[in-house]
């Protein structure tokens, strides 16, 4: 088992040695990022920063496993948001739209994210639903729990009926920073009722 990994380990060592030599020759810093296996079999990541110094090369190694894991989690999550067939809208506490996924464009009948980003959610909400939306946001701020509601929005194609799950987004200190609305178009269901 060990012998199977030896050529790869040897190749990695030669690559690192070549990078050290390059820093010594060019006198320019370099960074090596690589995955490694701990003695107990766990996988991890390290980052080695190489700096030229008068005596040769200074190498500083840091374990970046947590960062790489967080990056992978973020990539997986952002892919899921992008692929969702439900609309996902992120706003600030003032309800100014900060970001949307691509399903949102279809539901709201617009071509570009920029057609919605920067607007306030209440600008596209039907006037008769604005009081209920204000009340829902106030309750969300007080209780912090998710709320599922039905609203109508104005789109270029006319009014659409939406089922909306509202959530409160918080920062690391658990302070509210905005809202997330996950929305499904239920207009076809309304037409058949």
C-alpha positions in Angstrom: 0.0 0.0 0.0 2.8 2.4 0.9 4.7 1.6 -2.2 1.8 2.6 -4.4 1.9 6.1 -3.0 5.6 6.5 -3.2 5.9 7.7 -6.8 3.3 10.4 -6.1 5.0 11.5 -2.9 8.4 11.5 -4.6 6.9 13.6 -7.5 5.4 16.1 -5.0 8.8 16.4 -3.2 10.5 17.1 -6.5 8.0 19.7 -7.4 8.4 21.5 -4.0 12.2 21.3 -4.3 11.9 22.9 -7.8 9.8 25.7 -6.4 12.3 26.3 -3.7 15.1 26.5 -6.3 13.0 28.9 -8.4 12.5 31.2 -5.4 16.3 31.2 -4.7 17.1 31.9 -8.4 14.4 34.5 -9.2 14.3 36.0 -5.7 10.5 36.2 -6.0 8.1 34.8 -3.4 5.9 31.8 -4.3 3.0 29.9 -2.7 2.3 26.2 -2.9 -1.1 24.9 -2.0 -1.6 21.1 -1.8 -3.7 18.4 -0.3 -2.0 15.9 2.0 -2.8 12.9 4.1 -2.1 12.9 7.9 -0.5 9.8 9.5 -3.9 8.8 10.8 -5.4 8.8 7.3 -7.3 12.1 7.4 -7.1 14.4 4.4 -6.0 18.0 4.8 -4.7 21.0 3.0 -1.6 23.1 3.6 -0.2 26.3 2.1 3.5 26.8 2.0 4.7 30.4 1.4 8.2 30.7 0.2 10.2 33.9 0.6 13.7 34.7 -0.6 16.0 35.6 2.3 19.8 36.3 2.2 20.5 32.8 3.6 18.3 31.1 1.0 14.6 30.5 1.3 12.2 30.9 4.2 9.2 28.6 4.1 6.2 29.2 6.2 3.6 26.4 6.3 0.0 26.8 7.4 -2.8 24.2 7.7 -5.6 25.6 5.6 -7.9 22.6 5.8 -10.8 24.6 7.5 -10.6 27.3 4.7 -10.6 24.7 1.9 -13.5 22.9 3.5 -15.4 26.2 3.9 -14.7 27.0 0.2 -15.9 23.6 -0.9 -19.1 24.0 1.2 -19.7 27.5 -0.3 -19.2 26.2 -3.8 -21.6 23.3 -3.2 -24.2 25.7 -1.7 -23.9 28.3 -4.4 -24.4 25.6 -7.0 -27.5 24.4 -5.3 -28.9 28.0 -5.2 -28.0 28.5 -8.9 -29.7 25.2 -9.9 -32.8 25.7 -7.7 -36.1 26.1 -9.6 -37.5 28.2 -6.7 -36.7 31.9 -6.6 -34.2 32.9 -4.0 -34.0 36.6 -3.2 -31.6 38.1 -0.6 -32.2 41.5 0.8 -30.8 43.9 3.4 -32.9 44.7 6.4 -34.2 47.7 4.4 -35.6 45.1 1.9 -33.2 46.4 -0.8 -32.5 43.4 -3.1 -28.9 42.4 -2.9 -28.8 39.2 -4.9 -31.1 36.8 -6.7 -30.7 33.4 -8.3 -31.6 32.8 -12.0 -34.9 31.1 -11.3 -36.0 34.5 -9.9 -35.6 36.0 -13.4 -38.1 33.6 -14.8 -40.7 34.1 -12.0 -40.4 37.9 -12.1 -40.3 38.1 -15.9 -37.0 39.9 -16.3 -33.9 39.1 -18.3 -31.0 40.3 -16.1 -30.3 40.1 -12.4 -29.6 43.9 -12.6 -33.3 44.4 -13.4 -34.1 43.4 -9.7 -30.9 44.1 -7.7 -31.0 47.5 -6.1 -34.8 47.7 -6.1 -36.7 47.4 -2.8 -38.9 44.3 -2.4 -41.9 46.5 -1.8 -41.5 48.1 -5.3 -42.5 44.8 -6.9 -45.0 43.7 -4.3 -48.7 44.2 -5.1 -49.9 47.3 -3.1 -52.7 45.3 -1.4 -50.1 42.9 0.1 -47.7 45.5 1.4 -49.2 45.8 4.9 -49.2 42.0 5.4 -45.6 41.9 4.2 -44.6 44.6 6.6 -46.3 42.7 9.5 -44.5 39.5 8.4 -41.1 41.2 8.4 -41.8 42.7 11.9 -42.7 39.3 13.3 -39.7 37.8 11.7 -37.4 40.4 13.3 -39.1 39.7 16.7 -39.2 35.9 16.6 -36.5 35.1 14.0 -38.4 32.1 12.7 -39.3 31.3 9.2 -42.7 32.2 7.9 -44.6 30.9 4.8 -46.9 33.5 3.2 -48.8 34.1 0.0 -48.2 37.4 -1.9 -48.9 38.9 -5.2 -46.1 40.6 -7.2 -46.2 42.9 -10.2 -44.4 41.5 -13.3 -44.2 42.6 -16.9 -46.7 39.8 -17.6 -49.2 41.0 -14.9 -49.8 39.9 -11.3 -48.3 36.6 -10.1 -49.3 34.7 -7.0 -46.4 33.5 -5.0 -45.8 31.3 -2.0 -43.0 32.8 0.0 -40.9 31.3 2.8 -39.2 34.2 4.6 -36.1 33.8 6.8 -34.0 36.2 8.8 -30.3 36.1 8.0 -27.8 36.8 10.8 -24.1 37.4 11.0 -21.5 35.7 13.1 -22.6 37.7 16.2 -26.2 36.5 15.6 -27.2 40.1 14.6 -29.8 40.4 11.9 -28.3 41.5 8.6 -31.1 40.8 6.0 -33.8 38.6 4.8 -34.0 35.6 2.4 -37.1 34.8 0.5 -37.6 31.5 -1.2 -40.4 31.8 -3.6 -42.5 29.5 -5.7 -44.9 30.7 -8.4 -48.4 29.3 -7.6 -50.2 31.4 -10.3 -51.1 28.3 -12.3 -52.7 26.8 -9.2 -54.7 30.0 -8.6 -56.1 29.9 -12.2 -57.5 26.4 -11.6 -59.1 27.2 -8.3 
